Amino acid sequence: MKGKIVVNRDLCKECLLCIEFCRKGCIEAGREYNSRGYRPVTAIEEKECNGCALCALMCPEVAIEVYRDE
């Protein structure tokens, strides 16, 4: 099973919890600022997400959605 991580850039507050909990290392700190002055995280497309959705579960701002391919 493969997953796809989608980050809502306007909701992310740069807490970085998702990075800490991603076992596959599929998320990295962002470099560009959003409209609220935070640097939202981004999904690393080259890494293979397994769709576990731990990143989405740990996000206090509900800024991450994970979609699974079957």
Helices and strands as residue ranges (DSSP letters): E 2-7, H 17-21, E 27-28, E 42-43, H 54-58, E 64-69
